[in-house]
């Protein structure tokens, strides 16, 4: 079971504003950014998101996911009825989630959301990091990285610089 992260981050290290707003990311979704995401998604067979990401997605005009979605939450006890066929709600630790996904036949999970990513990193369950650094400072917000119990080493695979100022770097976990 592989854990992958594909995420945009401000120059000052934030993935969203403190209230979960990601509007500042939208201006960077151009003809280079969208195909890069689509190429990445071809390798993914399930999304793992947290409550904060789910609440942000609820404000979108349409459901953005085309694959199965695992919602990790200890506070949400039931998903809204209109999402019942789109979401599996779990209250598990990252290692338990990966074992569950593997048992269900999944092979590559897209791990998304600040606390979720941090939890999976802390349990050393992220095999691939694709970080798109955007040329914007937002001052405060939800950080991409948090506390780690041990150092995690990654191998740099490549970095691409796009016309709109995005610097996208690919890393794989060094084992």
C-alpha positions as CSV (number, residue, x, y, z in Angstrom):
1,X,0.0,0.0,0.0
2,X,1.5,3.3,-1.1
3,X,0.7,6.7,0.4
4,X,1.0,9.7,-1.9
5,X,0.7,13.5,-1.4
6,X,0.1,16.0,-4.1
7,X,-0.4,19.5,-2.7
8,X,0.0,23.2,-3.3
9,X,1.7,25.3,-0.7
10,X,2.3,29.0,-0.3
11,X,5.9,30.3,-0.1
12,X,5.4,30.6,3.6
13,X,4.4,26.9,4.0
14,X,0.6,27.0,4.2
15,X,-1.9,24.7,2.3
16,X,-5.0,26.8,3.3
17,X,-6.0,29.8,5.3
18,X,-6.9,29.2,8.9
19,X,-10.6,28.9,8.0
20,X,-9.8,26.2,5.3
21,X,-10.1,28.7,2.4
22,X,-8.1,27.7,-0.7
23,X,-9.3,30.4,-3.1
24,X,-5.7,31.8,-3.4
25,X,-4.7,28.5,-5.1
26,X,-7.2,28.8,-7.9
27,X,-5.3,31.4,-9.9
28,X,-2.5,28.9,-10.4
29,X,-4.7,26.2,-12.0
30,X,-3.5,26.8,-15.5
31,X,-2.7,24.7,-18.6
32,X,0.4,23.4,-17.0
33,X,-1.0,22.7,-13.5
34,X,-4.1,20.8,-14.5
35,X,-2.4,18.1,-16.7
36,X,0.2,17.5,-14.1
37,X,-2.5,16.7,-11.5
38,X,-4.3,14.5,-14.1
39,X,-1.1,12.5,-14.7
40,X,-0.7,12.0,-10.9
41,X,-4.3,11.0,-10.4
42,X,-3.9,8.1,-12.9
43,X,-1.8,6.3,-10.3
44,X,-4.3,6.8,-7.5
45,X,-7.2,4.4,-6.6
46,X,-8.5,6.0,-3.4
47,X,-8.6,9.4,-1.6
48,X,-8.0,9.8,2.2
49,X,-9.2,13.1,3.5
50,X,-9.9,14.6,6.9
51,X,-12.8,16.6,8.4
52,X,-11.3,19.9,7.5
53,X,-10.8,19.0,3.8
54,X,-14.3,17.5,3.7
55,X,-15.8,20.7,5.1
56,X,-13.9,22.7,2.4
57,X,-15.1,20.4,-0.3
58,X,-18.7,20.8,0.8
59,X,-18.4,24.5,-0.3
60,X,-17.5,23.5,-3.9
61,X,-20.1,23.7,-6.6
62,X,-19.8,20.0,-7.4
63,X,-18.2,16.9,-5.9
64,X,-14.6,16.9,-7.0
65,X,-13.7,13.3,-6.5
66,X,-14.0,10.6,-9.2
67,X,-12.6,7.8,-7.0
68,X,-13.6,6.3,-3.7
69,X,-13.1,8.6,-0.7
70,X,-12.2,7.7,2.9
71,X,-13.1,10.4,5.4
72,X,-11.1,10.2,8.6
73,X,-12.9,11.8,11.5
74,X,-13.4,11.3,15.2
75,X,-16.0,14.1,15.4
76,X,-18.2,13.3,12.3
77,X,-20.4,10.3,13.3
78,X,-22.4,10.1,10.0
79,X,-21.9,11.6,6.5
80,X,-24.7,13.6,5.0
81,X,-27.2,11.3,3.1
82,X,-26.3,12.8,-0.3
83,X,-22.7,11.6,0.2
84,X,-23.5,8.2,1.7
85,X,-22.6,6.4,-1.6
86,X,-19.4,8.5,-2.1
87,X,-17.7,8.3,1.3
88,X,-16.6,5.7,3.7
89,X,-16.3,7.2,7.2
90,X,-13.5,5.8,9.4
91,X,-12.2,6.7,12.8
92,X,-8.8,5.0,12.7
93,X,-5.1,5.7,13.1
94,X,-3.1,6.0,9.9
95,X,-1.5,2.6,10.2
96,X,-5.0,1.0,10.6
97,X,-6.3,3.0,7.6
98,X,-3.5,1.7,5.4
99,X,-4.1,-1.9,6.5
100,X,-7.8,-1.4,5.9
101,X,-7.2,0.0,2.4
102,X,-4.8,-2.8,1.5
103,X,-7.4,-5.4,2.7
104,X,-10.0,-3.7,0.5
105,X,-7.7,-4.1,-2.6
106,X,-6.4,-0.6,-2.9
107,X,-2.8,0.0,-3.8
108,X,-2.1,3.8,-3.9
109,X,-3.9,6.3,-1.6
110,X,-3.9,10.1,-2.2
111,X,-3.5,11.5,1.3
112,X,-4.9,15.0,1.6
113,X,-5.5,17.6,4.3
114,X,-3.1,19.2,6.8
115,X,-3.6,17.1,9.9
116,X,-4.1,13.9,7.9
117,X,-0.8,14.4,5.9
118,X,1.0,15.2,9.2
119,X,-0.4,12.1,10.9
120,X,0.6,9.8,8.0
121,X,4.1,11.4,7.8
122,X,4.5,10.9,11.6
123,X,3.7,7.2,11.1
124,X,6.1,7.1,8.1
125,X,3.3,6.1,5.7
126,X,4.0,8.6,2.9
127,X,6.0,7.2,0.0
128,X,5.7,10.1,-2.5
129,X,5.5,13.8,-2.0
130,X,4.7,16.2,-4.8
131,X,4.8,19.7,-3.5
132,X,3.8,22.7,-5.7
133,X,5.3,25.8,-4.2
134,X,3.2,28.8,-5.3
135,X,4.6,32.3,-5.6
136,X,2.3,33.8,-2.9
137,X,2.7,34.6,0.8
138,X,-0.6,34.3,2.8
139,X,0.9,35.1,6.2
140,X,-0.9,32.4,8.2
141,X,-2.9,29.3,7.8
142,X,-2.8,25.6,8.0
143,X,0.8,24.4,7.7
144,X,1.8,21.5,5.5
145,X,4.3,20.1,7.9
146,X,4.1,19.6,11.7
147,X,5.9,17.6,14.4
148,X,7.7,14.4,13.5
149,X,8.9,11.9,16.0
150,X,11.9,10.9,13.7
151,X,13.6,12.3,10.7
152,X,12.2,11.1,7.4
153,X,14.5,11.2,4.4
154,X,13.2,11.6,0.8
155,X,15.0,11.3,-2.5
156,X,14.5,14.2,-4.9
157,X,13.2,12.9,-8.2
158,X,12.7,16.1,-10.2
159,X,11.7,19.7,-10.0
160,X,9.7,21.6,-12.7
161,X,9.3,25.3,-12.9
162,X,6.1,26.5,-14.6
163,X,5.4,29.8,-16.5
164,X,3.0,30.9,-13.8
165,X,5.7,30.7,-11.1
166,X,4.8,27.3,-9.6
167,X,7.8,25.2,-8.6
168,X,6.7,21.6,-8.4
169,X,9.1,19.1,-6.7
170,X,8.7,15.3,-6.6
171,X,10.2,13.3,-3.8
172,X,10.1,9.6,-3.0
173,X,10.6,8.2,0.5
174,X,14.2,6.9,1.0
175,X,14.0,3.5,2.7
